[in-house]
């Protein structure tokens, strides 16, 4: 008769195999018949490997002046013009958009919040390749 330690190890192995089988991590082991049937071994199935991420220095699609102007015209200017101000696109350098606030928005103490929380967020949501917004004087 097997020792207590051997019986405990076998019992723990069966419980672990049932638990892993319920999670779909292993195929359950078939009990061999009384004849000389082959024993089926447990095989772990590895999940597919995802493709590696693109390098951080990969250059995405370039921003166009027309795309940036469209977003500014449709989403930003109406709100700024209702407060007596406006925004003008100065230049594009890669994914960096440089703008100038004019009118009452140029001297407003909340202009930094308007730029970061409003304009930069909208440009990031609408434009592929946008990196950051810079306010120039």
Beta strands, then each sheet from edge to edge (+ up, - down):
strand 1: 85-93
strand 2: 96-103
strand 3: 132-135
sheet 1: 1+ 2- 3-
end
